[in-house]
């Protein structure tokens, strides 16, 4: 952390972060005695997360495993759905481990670190002080002298990369709004017993009918800037809603609460 970051920390960043129970700005003064112990249950903190943010750069990997949706119609962000019907993450097992065959969203791999930013472009490093991995005299100290320890800096660099990808994600979401391509949607399911069809997920996604109605110039522009392939990836990912329901059943949670 450089002098500018430390000054920014003293000025104070406020706010909350999804899944971070006690976010604090990392400073030598406050956290110099702390460090990280390797966690034996690295994803326990996300076991109740029904969805998590993802970046545009992750869609190619994430769309194979999760429905990718938008948070809402007014200020949309991209989300990967990890559960259905209740607040259970279907990809974290009883040992706090992630499903080995499934892609792990970068937002979760940043934990317990993150970046906080302000409109003026300043940023600082955030930790979740409530994380069990953060302890006094941890195996990996946060600091080496006045600088971040090399392994910690490497983790922070990964957070910075994800933070940069979020900007492109925001551009994509804003473009979807500008072209009015989003709509509220739902997915229905009828049980094997032939019971009445039920809606088990409501969400916001790109409306294929609206995409079909675009003029050729708009489609060509999105093809050139790569957004068209992201639209297709988002659409293909929606097949995973039924897979989530099936996964829920295989885990012994039933096909309905």
Sine and cosine of phi, psi and omega as CSV:
sin_phi,cos_phi,sin_psi,cos_psi,sin_omega,cos_omega
0.00,0.00,0.78,-0.62,-0.02,-1.00
-1.00,0.02,0.04,-1.00,-0.07,-1.00
-0.88,0.47,-0.59,0.80,0.00,-1.00
-0.89,0.45,-0.68,0.73,0.01,-1.00
-0.89,0.45,-0.65,0.76,0.00,-1.00
-0.90,0.43,-0.64,0.77,0.04,-1.00
-0.90,0.44,-0.66,0.75,0.02,-1.00
-0.89,0.47,-0.61,0.79,0.01,-1.00
-0.90,0.43,-0.65,0.76,0.00,-1.00
-0.91,0.42,-0.56,0.83,0.04,-1.00
-0.93,0.38,-0.53,0.85,0.11,-0.99
0.99,-0.14,0.85,-0.52,0.20,-0.98
-0.97,-0.26,0.70,-0.72,0.03,-1.00
-0.84,-0.54,0.37,-0.93,0.04,-1.00
0.65,-0.76,-0.01,-1.00,0.00,-1.00
-0.83,-0.55,0.31,-0.95,0.03,-1.00
-0.73,-0.68,0.69,-0.72,-0.01,-1.00
-0.86,0.51,0.81,-0.59,0.03,-1.00
0.98,0.22,-0.08,1.00,0.05,-1.00
-0.99,-0.12,0.95,-0.32,-0.12,-0.99
-0.95,0.31,-0.58,0.82,-0.05,-1.00
-0.64,-0.77,0.94,0.33,-0.03,-1.00
-0.93,0.36,0.73,-0.68,0.04,-1.00
-0.68,-0.73,0.54,-0.84,0.09,-1.00
-0.97,0.23,0.78,-0.62,-0.07,-1.00
-0.97,0.26,0.85,-0.52,0.07,-1.00
-0.71,-0.71,0.48,-0.88,0.04,-1.00
-0.90,0.44,-0.62,0.78,-0.05,-1.00
-0.89,0.46,-0.67,0.74,-0.10,-0.99
-1.00,-0.04,-0.49,0.87,-0.16,-0.99
-0.83,-0.56,0.26,0.97,-0.04,-1.00
-0.89,0.46,-0.37,0.93,-0.02,-1.00
-1.00,-0.05,0.02,1.00,-0.09,-1.00
-0.97,-0.24,0.27,-0.96,0.07,-1.00
-0.31,-0.95,-0.17,-0.99,-0.07,-1.00
-0.92,-0.40,0.73,-0.68,0.23,-0.97
-0.97,-0.22,0.68,-0.74,0.04,-1.00
-0.82,0.57,0.74,-0.67,-0.04,-1.00
-1.00,0.02,0.70,-0.71,0.09,-1.00
-1.00,0.05,-0.17,0.98,0.01,-1.00
-0.73,-0.68,0.93,0.37,-0.22,-0.98
-0.91,0.42,-0.38,0.93,-0.08,-1.00
-0.89,-0.45,0.31,0.95,0.08,-1.00
-0.83,0.55,-0.58,0.81,-0.07,-1.00
-0.90,0.43,-0.31,0.95,-0.05,-1.00
-0.95,-0.33,0.20,0.98,-0.14,-0.99
-0.93,0.37,-0.30,0.95,0.03,-1.00
-0.96,-0.29,0.16,0.99,-0.04,-1.00
-0.99,0.14,0.90,-0.43,0.04,-1.00
-0.98,0.20,-0.40,0.92,0.03,-1.00
-0.41,-0.91,0.45,-0.89,0.05,-1.00
-0.68,-0.73,0.43,-0.90,0.05,-1.00
-0.91,0.41,0.57,-0.82,0.17,-0.99
-0.72,-0.69,0.29,-0.96,0.03,-1.00
-0.98,-0.18,0.29,-0.96,0.03,-1.00
-0.85,0.53,-0.60,0.80,-0.03,-1.00
-0.90,0.43,-0.32,0.95,-0.05,-1.00
-1.00,-0.05,-0.14,0.99,-0.17,-0.99
-0.87,0.50,-0.60,0.80,-0.03,-1.00
-0.87,0.49,-0.64,0.77,0.01,-1.00
-0.99,0.16,-0.70,0.72,-0.10,-1.00
-0.93,0.36,-0.53,0.85,-0.09,-1.00
-0.92,0.40,-0.25,0.97,0.05,-1.00
-0.97,0.24,-0.34,0.94,-0.14,-0.99
-0.86,-0.50,-0.50,0.86,-0.15,-0.99
-0.76,-0.65,0.54,-0.84,0.23,-0.97
-0.91,0.43,0.74,-0.67,0.06,-1.00
-0.96,-0.27,0.83,-0.56,-0.09,-1.00
-0.72,-0.69,0.07,-1.00,0.07,-1.00
-0.96,-0.28,0.53,-0.85,-0.11,-0.99
-0.91,0.41,-0.62,0.78,-0.03,-1.00
-0.21,-0.98,-0.05,-1.00,-0.04,-1.00
-1.00,-0.05,-0.31,0.95,-0.11,-0.99
-1.00,-0.03,-0.71,0.70,0.03,-1.00
-0.70,-0.72,0.94,0.35,-0.17,-0.99
-0.94,0.33,0.62,-0.79,0.21,-0.98
-0.78,-0.62,0.32,-0.95,-0.01,-1.00
-1.00,0.10,0.68,-0.73,0.02,-1.00
-0.75,-0.66,0.57,-0.82,0.19,-0.98
-0.98,-0.21,0.84,-0.54,0.01,-1.00
-0.98,0.18,0.81,-0.58,-0.06,-1.00
-0.94,-0.33,-0.14,0.99,-0.01,-1.00
-0.43,-0.90,0.10,-0.99,-0.03,-1.00
-0.50,-0.86,0.60,-0.80,0.07,-1.00
0.98,0.18,-0.57,0.82,0.04,-1.00
-0.49,-0.87,0.11,-0.99,-0.09,-1.00
-0.99,0.11,0.92,0.38,0.06,-1.00
-0.78,-0.62,0.84,-0.54,0.09,-1.00
-0.98,0.18,0.91,-0.41,-0.10,-1.00
-0.97,0.23,-0.01,1.00,-0.07,-1.00
-0.93,-0.38,0.05,1.00,0.10,-1.00
-0.94,-0.33,0.83,-0.56,-0.05,-1.00
-1.00,0.03,-0.06,-1.00,-0.06,-1.00
-0.92,0.38,-0.25,0.97,0.02,-1.00
-0.99,-0.13,0.13,0.99,0.00,-1.00
0.97,0.26,0.32,0.95,0.00,-1.00
-0.98,-0.20,0.49,-0.87,0.05,-1.00
-1.00,0.09,0.55,-0.84,0.09,-1.00
-0.78,0.62,0.85,-0.52,-0.14,-0.99
-0.88,0.48,-0.52,0.85,-0.08,-1.00
-1.00,0.04,-0.06,1.00,-0.12,-0.99
-0.95,-0.30,0.56,-0.83,0.05,-1.00
-0.91,0.42,0.69,-0.73,0.03,-1.00
-0.99,-0.17,0.89,-0.45,-0.01,-1.00
-0.82,0.57,0.61,-0.79,-0.08,-1.00
-0.88,0.47,-0.54,0.84,0.02,-1.00
-0.82,0.57,-0.62,0.78,-0.01,-1.00
-0.97,0.22,-0.53,0.85,0.01,-1.00
-0.96,0.29,-0.32,0.95,0.09,-1.00
-0.94,0.34,-0.53,0.85,-0.11,-0.99
-0.83,0.55,0.64,-0.77,0.11,0.99
-1.00,-0.03,0.34,0.94,0.05,-1.00
-0.98,-0.22,0.29,-0.96,0.12,-0.99
-0.22,-0.97,0.11,-0.99,0.12,-0.99
-0.92,-0.39,0.62,-0.79,0.14,-0.99
-0.92,-0.38,0.63,-0.78,-0.04,-1.00
-0.70,-0.71,0.30,-0.95,0.05,-1.00
-0.82,-0.57,0.26,-0.97,0.00,-1.00
-0.84,0.54,-0.44,0.90,-0.02,-1.00
-0.99,0.16,0.04,1.00,0.08,-1.00
1.00,-0.07,-0.16,0.99,0.06,-1.00
-0.91,0.41,0.47,-0.88,0.06,-1.00
-0.59,-0.81,0.36,-0.93,0.04,-1.00
-0.53,-0.85,0.29,-0.96,-0.05,-1.00
-1.00,0.00,0.72,-0.70,0.02,-1.00
-0.92,-0.38,0.61,-0.79,0.18,-0.98
-0.83,-0.56,0.42,-0.91,0.17,-0.99
-1.00,-0.06,0.99,-0.17,-0.06,-1.00
-0.88,0.48,-0.34,0.94,-0.01,-1.00
-0.99,0.15,-0.13,0.99,-0.02,-1.00
-0.90,0.44,0.76,-0.65,0.03,-1.00
-0.89,0.46,-0.32,0.95,-0.01,-1.00
-0.97,0.24,-0.31,0.95,-0.01,-1.00
-1.00,-0.06,0.90,-0.43,-0.09,-1.00
-0.64,-0.77,0.28,-0.96,0.10,-1.00
-0.93,0.37,0.69,-0.72,0.02,-1.00
0.81,0.59,0.70,0.71,0.01,-1.00
-0.89,0.45,0.32,-0.95,-0.02,-1.00
-0.84,0.55,-0.58,0.81,0.08,-1.00
-0.90,-0.43,0.98,-0.18,0.02,-1.00
-0.88,0.47,0.47,-0.88,0.07,-1.00
-0.92,0.40,-0.61,0.79,-0.15,-0.99
-0.86,-0.51,0.53,-0.85,0.16,-0.99
-0.86,-0.51,0.99,-0.13,-0.18,-0.98
0.95,0.32,-0.77,-0.63,0.01,-1.00
-1.00,-0.05,-0.13,0.99,-0.03,-1.00
-0.97,-0.22,0.33,-0.94,0.11,-0.99
-0.89,0.45,0.64,-0.77,0.10,-0.99
-0.88,0.48,0.53,-0.85,-0.12,-0.99
-0.82,0.58,-0.73,0.68,0.01,-1.00
-0.90,0.44,-0.56,0.83,0.03,-1.00
-0.93,0.36,-0.68,0.74,0.03,-1.00
-0.87,0.50,-0.61,0.79,0.02,-1.00
-0.89,0.46,-0.65,0.76,0.02,-1.00
-0.92,0.39,-0.66,0.75,0.03,-1.00
-0.90,0.44,-0.61,0.80,0.05,-1.00
-0.88,0.48,-0.60,0.80,0.07,-1.00
-0.90,0.43,-0.66,0.75,0.06,-1.00
-0.87,0.49,-0.65,0.76,0.00,-1.00
-0.91,0.42,-0.60,0.80,0.04,-1.00
-0.90,0.43,-0.70,0.72,0.05,-1.00
-0.89,0.46,-0.67,0.74,0.02,-1.00
-0.85,0.53,-0.65,0.76,0.02,-1.00
-0.92,0.39,-0.63,0.78,0.02,-1.00
-0.90,0.43,-0.48,0.88,-0.01,-1.00
-0.89,0.46,-0.54,0.84,0.01,-1.00
-0.89,0.46,-0.70,0.72,0.05,-1.00
-0.91,0.42,-0.56,0.83,0.05,-1.00
-0.90,0.43,-0.67,0.74,0.04,-1.00
-0.88,0.47,-0.64,0.76,0.02,-1.00
-0.88,0.48,-0.67,0.75,0.02,-1.00
-0.89,0.45,-0.74,0.67,-0.01,-1.00
-0.89,0.45,-0.65,0.76,0.02,-1.00
-0.90,0.43,-0.59,0.81,0.03,-1.00
-0.92,0.39,-0.62,0.78,0.04,-1.00
-0.89,0.46,-0.60,0.80,0.06,-1.00
-0.94,0.34,-0.71,0.71,-0.04,-1.00
-0.85,0.53,-0.62,0.78,-0.01,-1.00
-1.00,0.00,0.00,1.00,0.02,-1.00
0.83,0.56,0.77,0.64,-0.06,-1.00
-0.99,-0.15,-0.08,1.00,-0.07,-1.00
-0.99,-0.12,0.49,-0.87,0.09,-1.00
-0.46,-0.89,0.39,-0.92,0.12,-0.99
-0.96,0.27,0.71,-0.71,-0.05,-1.00
-0.69,-0.72,0.14,-0.99,0.03,-1.00
-0.51,-0.86,0.33,-0.95,0.06,-1.00
-0.78,-0.62,0.71,-0.71,-0.07,-1.00
-0.93,-0.36,0.33,-0.94,-0.03,-1.00
-0.55,-0.84,0.66,-0.75,0.11,-0.99
-0.88,-0.48,0.82,-0.57,-0.05,-1.00
-0.89,0.46,0.27,-0.96,-0.01,-1.00
-0.89,0.45,-0.37,0.93,0.00,-1.00
-0.99,0.14,0.06,1.00,0.02,-1.00
0.97,0.23,0.29,0.96,-0.01,-1.00
-0.91,0.42,0.17,-0.99,-0.06,-1.00
-0.86,0.51,0.66,-0.75,0.00,-1.00
-0.89,0.45,0.69,-0.73,-0.02,-1.00
-0.81,-0.58,0.48,-0.88,0.12,-0.99
-1.00,0.04,0.85,-0.52,-0.03,-1.00
-0.92,-0.40,-0.06,1.00,0.09,-1.00
-0.44,-0.90,0.74,-0.67,0.17,-0.99
-0.87,-0.49,0.64,-0.77,-0.15,-0.99
-0.32,-0.95,0.12,-0.99,0.07,-1.00
-0.93,-0.38,0.73,-0.68,-0.02,-1.00
-0.50,-0.87,0.16,-0.99,0.10,-1.00
-0.92,0.39,0.73,-0.68,0.00,-1.00
-1.00,0.01,0.92,-0.39,-0.05,-1.00
-0.87,0.49,-0.51,0.86,0.03,-1.00
-0.92,0.40,-0.59,0.81,0.05,-1.00
-0.94,0.34,-0.58,0.81,0.06,-1.00
-0.90,0.43,-0.69,0.72,0.01,-1.00
-0.88,0.48,-0.45,0.89,-0.04,-1.00
-1.00,0.09,-0.11,0.99,0.00,-1.00
-0.92,0.40,0.50,-0.87,0.08,-1.00
-0.98,0.22,0.27,-0.96,-0.11,-0.99
-0.88,0.48,-0.60,0.80,-0.02,-1.00
-0.91,0.42,-0.65,0.76,0.01,-1.00
-0.91,0.41,-0.66,0.75,0.02,-1.00
-0.90,0.43,-0.68,0.73,0.00,-1.00
-0.89,0.45,-0.65,0.76,0.01,-1.00
-0.89,0.46,-0.68,0.74,0.01,-1.00
-0.94,0.35,-0.52,0.86,0.07,-1.00
-0.91,0.42,-0.68,0.73,-0.05,-1.00
-0.93,0.37,-0.58,0.81,-0.02,-1.00
-1.00,-0.04,0.09,1.00,0.10,-0.99
1.00,0.07,-0.04,1.00,-0.05,-1.00
-0.95,0.30,-0.47,0.88,-0.04,-1.00
-0.90,0.44,-0.65,0.76,0.02,-1.00
-0.91,0.41,-0.54,0.84,0.05,-1.00
-0.93,0.36,-0.58,0.81,0.07,-1.00
-0.88,0.47,-0.70,0.72,0.01,-1.00
-0.91,0.42,-0.67,0.74,0.00,-1.00
-0.88,0.48,-0.67,0.74,0.03,-1.00
-0.88,0.47,-0.68,0.73,0.02,-1.00
-0.90,0.43,-0.70,0.71,0.01,-1.00
-0.88,0.47,-0.56,0.83,-0.07,-1.00
-0.90,0.43,-0.38,0.93,-0.08,-1.00
-0.93,0.38,-0.28,0.96,0.12,-0.99
-0.88,0.48,-0.34,0.94,-0.05,-1.00
-0.97,0.25,-0.16,0.99,0.07,-1.00
-0.85,0.53,-0.74,0.67,0.00,-1.00
-0.91,0.42,-0.58,0.82,0.03,-1.00
-0.91,0.41,-0.58,0.82,0.07,-1.00
-0.90,0.44,-0.67,0.74,0.01,-1.00
-0.89,0.45,-0.66,0.75,0.04,-1.00
-0.92,0.40,-0.63,0.77,0.03,-1.00
-0.89,0.45,-0.63,0.77,0.03,-1.00
-0.87,0.50,-0.67,0.74,0.01,-1.00
-0.92,0.40,-0.66,0.75,-0.02,-1.00
-0.91,0.42,-0.47,0.88,0.02,-1.00
-0.99,0.12,0.04,1.00,0.06,-1.00
0.99,0.12,0.31,0.95,-0.02,-1.00
-0.99,-0.10,-0.03,1.00,0.00,-1.00
0.99,0.12,0.18,-0.98,0.03,-1.00
-0.99,-0.14,0.04,1.00,0.06,-1.00
-0.36,-0.93,0.62,-0.78,-0.02,-1.00
-0.89,0.46,0.00,0.00,0.00,0.00
